């Protein structure tokens, strides 16, 4: 084979390798996110239009542009829904062409590893005003357990153990009077890596309180969370789901968003574990916030609920994670 023909053969082989290999980069990205490595999805340094336009307009770049257009996802703005009230926004996603191209030509013998950046929506949750929240963005495949704690100590450790076994983090909303009496148990919840937030102080019907009393209910628990656990919390879950606009406004003045639930286990009525699992399995969807308490029903149903949720390709996270605009890939279906 002549030297010229050999050079042509090498170049052609390299081009074929790059084209075939580029699609595995998507799988690499999915694997990274599922394993908790989201560095590739964080926004890198800005790339100007001029810098991209100046790149060599060869076959590789054309392929990258085509694939980037296919993979692009537009951001979704936060909005106020007639039924669900405040719904958080959801980041978009795009391929960083400049960084991906440089990475590809630096390792021409490897499959293309795409570099991504998230695109922030124009309207965020904090821009919607003092509006309650009942769910996450329906395009984000994540859900959360909201565990309201004012009683049921005997079921807390079994619930924590199941969450540990399943590698799930939840958000526990603590009644202030309970926290004052049970600081060690609260610290155990915190030690296990769960999010903790505010469930008022004495489990009142917030809508019936004067402004002064309602402020005290939220403020006392907020102070206790800080003094006992070192937590500056972000969320307020009104006891029994009872609130009015005054409640939402007072919470906002304290830096808290008022959050309620999408699905209710109604576990305080002690339904059978099977009925709880069936209810959650049939109704859970992207963005669901699932209300539960430390009860015999929820403790027994928890593992089944987790498996049912994961069977739909949904990821379990804290309330803060579910309501954040950060992108989340679906979990592998169990």
N, C-alpha and C positions, 0 to 999 in steps of 0.2 A: 504494500500500500504506500502510495507516495506521501510525502510530508504534508502537502496541501490537503489531500483527502483525509489524512489522519486528523488534521486540525479541524476540518469541517465535521468529522464524526464526533470528536470530543465536544465541540460546541453544541451540536445537536443533542447529544446525550445529556449534557448538562441542562439544556432547556427543557427536555422532557422530564427530567428528574424534578426540576423546580415546579413545573406545571402540575405534575401528579402529586407532589408533596404538599402543595399549598393548602389543600383542604384539611390536612391533618392538624393544621394550626387551630382550627375551630375546635377540634376535639381536645387539643392541649388546653385551650382556654377554659372549656367547660370543666375539664378535670381539675384545673387550678382553682376555679371558684368553688367546686364541690368540696375540695380539700381545704378550703379556707384561705387559699392564696389568691387574693384579689389585687395584687400589686399591678398586674397587667391591665387591669380595668380602671386604675386611677388615672386622673388627668396628668399627662406628662407636660413638658414645656410646650408652649403654643407653637404651632407650625403655621407660618403665613402662607397665603395663596401663592405669593411669588416664589417661595422656597419650593413648594410642590411643583409649580409650573416649570421650574428650572431643572427638575430631575430629568434624566434621559428618558425620552419617549420611546422606549424599546418594548419588546414583547412582554418582558417581565412586568414592567410598570403598567402596561395596558391590562394585563391579567389582574394585577393588584387593584387597579381602579374598578374593574368589573366586579371583583369579589367584594370590594369595599362598599360599592353601591348595593349589592345584594344583602350584605350583613347590616347595613345601617338601620338603626331604630330611632325614631324621633322621640324626643322627650314628651311627657304628658304633664300638663299644668295641673296644679292643685285647683280644686273647685268646690263650690258649695252646691250640694245636691239637694233636691226637694225632699227626698226621703232620708238619705244617709248623712245629711248636713256636711261637715267639712271632710273632704277626701284629699289625702296628701298627693303631691305630685310624684312622678316617677322618672328617673333619669333615662335619657336616650343613650345610644351607644354608637360609636363610629370607629373605623380603623384609622390609626395614625399612619398615613401612607409614607411619610418621610422616614419615620422610625422603623417601620416594617421593611421598607426597601433597603435601608442601610443594614438591617439585621440579615436580610436575605443575601445580599451580595457579600457580606462578611463571612458567611458560612454557606457557600454555594452547593456544598455536597449534603446539606441537611434539608429536611422539609421546612417550608416557610413557617416561622413562628410569628403570628400576627400580634401586633401591639395595639391595644385598644385604649380609648379614653371615653369617659362618661360625659354626657351632655346634660347640663342642668336645665330644668324647665324654667320658663320665664316667671311663673307664679308659684310661690312656695306656700306651705301650710301656714307659716307665721304671718303671711300677708292676708289671710282670710278674715282676720278679726277674731272676736270672742264667740266662737261657734263650737259646739260639742262635736266629738268624733266618735263614730260607731264602727269604722272599718278602715282597713288599709286600701291602697290603690288596687283595683281589681285586675290590673295587669301584672302585679308583683306576686309571684307564686310562693308567698310566705304567709303563715298564720301564727297566732300567739295564744297561749293560755294566760288568762287573767285570773289569778287566784286571790280572792278576797279573804283576808284573815282577821276574824274577830273572836273566833272560838275554834274548837276542833283540834286541839293540840295533839291528841293521840294519833291523828292521821297525817300529821305534817312530816314526820320522819319517813313513813312508808312512801309518801308522795315524793319526797326528796330522793329516796333510794331508787325509785323507778325512773325519775328524771335523769339521775346519774347513769343508770344502766343503759338508758336509751340515748344518752348524750344530748339531752334537750335542756335548753335554758328557758325559764318562764319569768313572768313578772308577778310578784307578790305585792298586793296592795294591803298595807297594814293599818288596822284600826289603832289609833294612838294609845287608847287605854290598854289594849292588848299588848302593845309594844312596851309600855311602861312596866307591865307585870311580867313580861317574858323576854327580857333582853337577850338572854343566852340562846333561846330558840331562834330569835330574829338574827342573831349573829351566825348561827349555824346555816340558816337560809342564805345569808350573805356569803359565808365561807364556801358554799357550794357553787357560787358564781352566778346567782340569779339577780335579776333586777328587782329593786324594792321601791315602792312609791306610796302615795298618800291616800288613805281611805277614811279621812276625817278622824275625830277623836273618840266620840261616844256613840257612833252608829246612829245618828239622828236622821230624820227626814229633812233634808237641807232646805226644801222649798218652804217649810213652815217656820224657819228661823228668821229672827231679825238680822239686819246686816251685821251688827256687832257680834252677835252669837255665831253666825255663819263664818265670819272672819276668824273668830277664836277656834272654831272646830278645825279649820284647815291649818291655821298658823301653829297651833299647839303640836299637831302631828308633824308638821314640817320641821319645827324646832327639835322635836324628839328624834326624828330621823337623822338630823345633823349631829346632835349631841351624843346619841347612842351608837350610831353606825357610821358617822362621818359622811353621810349621803346628802347631796343636794339633789333632790328629786325633781322630776319633770312633769309628772302626771298626777291628776286627781280623779279618783273613781268615786262618785257620790254613792253613799250607802243605799242599797235597795234600788239604785238607779233613779232616785228621787232628787230632782233639782229644778231650778228655774234660771232665768237669765241672770238674776242677781248672783246665783252660785257660780255660774261660768265667769262672770265679770270679776268676782272676788278671787277666784282661783287664778285668773289671768293677771291680776294685780300682784299676786305672789309668784308670778313666773311659771304657773302651771297650766297645762292644757287639760280640759275636762274630757275624759274618755269613758265610753260605755262599751257595750258589747254588741256583737253581731249575732252570736249564738249563745243560748243559755242552757247549761246542763240541767238546771232546776234540781240540782243535787240535794238541796236542803229538804226536798220532799222524799228523799231516800228511794229513788227509783232503782230498778234492778240495773246492775252494770251492763247487761246486754242491751237494755233499752237506751242507755246513755250512748253506748258505742254506735248503735244503729242510727240514732238521731244525728250524731256528729258526722258519721260516715255519709249519710244521705244529703246533708245540707252544707257541709264545709266547702269553701271555695277560696280562691286567692283573695287575701286581705282579711279573712275572717278573724275576729277577736272572740275567743271562746271563754265564757265566764264559768268559773267553778269555785268551790270552797273546799277546805279540808274536811271531807265527809267520807263515810264508809263507801258510798256509791262511787264517788270520783276516784278514791284511792284504788278501788278494785277495777274500775273501768279505764284507768289512765293508760296502761300499756296498750290496750285494745284501741283506744282513741288515737294514740300516736301512730300505730301501724295503719289504721284506716286513713289517717291524714296522709301519711307517706305513700300509701298505695295510689294516691291521686297525683303523685309527683310534686307535692307541696312540701316546703321546708318549714320547720318550726323555729321560731326565734322569739326574742323578747318583744314587748310592745314597742320599745324604741326602735328596734330593728325593722319591725313590720311597717311602722309608720314613717320610716326614713325614706328618702327618694332613691337611695342606693339600689342599683340593679341586683337582681338575684336570679340565677339560673334555676330551673326546676330540678328537684332532687331525682335521683334514679328511682324508678317505680319499683316498690317492693313486691 
